[in-house]
Amino acid sequence: MADISEQDFRLAADEAIEQAERALLALPGSDDFEVERQGGVLQIVFEEPTATKFVVSPNAPVRQIWVSALSRSFKLSWTGGATFALDGEPLQALLARLVAEFLNR
């Protein structure tokens, strides 16, 4: 578990998810999906090519942000500031890659 208090984790996770939301909305072709954020959880909703939803949520007990997408689970650890990454890939880059993969771009 990362050495960060629950309160600091929640602040960092909220900032990371907010940054991810802004980055997703700036992607080329962002009109191909909707981005919804409620209660600290970010959802990326697709109608085409099939109705699908990616879910990005903080998991405070383990101090990670979890991404459920493409029938898989990705668990990103805190790396400092508002940065969460999986194997060196930051949240924003992971989401951009997953969206592109889903949309076959």
N, C-alpha and C positions, 0 to 999 in steps of 0.2 A: 504494500500500500504506500502511496506517495506520502511524503512528509509534509502534509498540508492540513490545516484544520478544516472541519466541515464547512464552516462559514466562508473561509477563504476559497475552498473548493467551489462552493455554490456561486460565489461572485465570479471566479475564473471561468467556470462552465457557462454561466449566463453570457459573459462577454464573448467566449469562443463561439457559442451557438449564434449569438447576434452577428458576429463577424461572418460566420458561415452563411447565414441568411442573406446578408448583403452581397457576399461573393456569388452566391447562387443566382440572385436576381440580376447580376451584371454579366452572367454567362451569355455567350451568343446562343440564341434559340431558347432563351428562358421563357418564352411564351408557350413552350411545349410542356410545361409543368407548372404547378402551383406550389407555393411555399407558404406554409401555415405554421405559426408559432403560438402555443398556448401552454401555460403552466410550466414553462421551462423546456418543453418538448417541441422539437422542430419536425414537421412532416413535409415530405416532398411528394406531391401527388401527381401521378401521370394518368392520363386517359388513354393515350396511344403509345406504343403499339398495343398494349394491353393495360387494363386498369390495374395500377400498382401503386404502392405507397412505401416510401423509405421513411424510417423513424430514427431520429437522433435524440437521445435522451441521456441526461446525467445520471450516474449511479453513485450516489454519495457514499454508501458504505465502503466501496472499493476505490473511490476517488478516480473514476474513469468516466468517459463519455462512450456510450454504446451506440453503434449504428447497426440497424437491421435493414439490410438491402440485398436484393438478388438472392434471396433464400439463404443468406449467410449473416453471421454476427461478427462485427468488428469492434474490438475493445481498445479504445485509445487511452493512453496514460497521460497524465499531466507532465509537462516538460518544463514548466515555468511560465510565469505571467498568465496570459490567457491562451496558452498553446497546449494542445493535446495532440498526440501523434501515435501512430502505429508503425513500428519498424522504420521510424524516421519520416514517415509521410504525415504531414499535418492534416488536421480535420478538413480544412477547406480544399486541399488538393485531393484528398480521398473522395470527398463528395463530388467534386468536379469529374473525377475519373469514373466514379460509379454511374453518374448521370450520363456521361458520354457513352459508357459501355451499354447501359440500358437502351439508349436511343440509337445505338449503332453508329456512333460518330467517331 
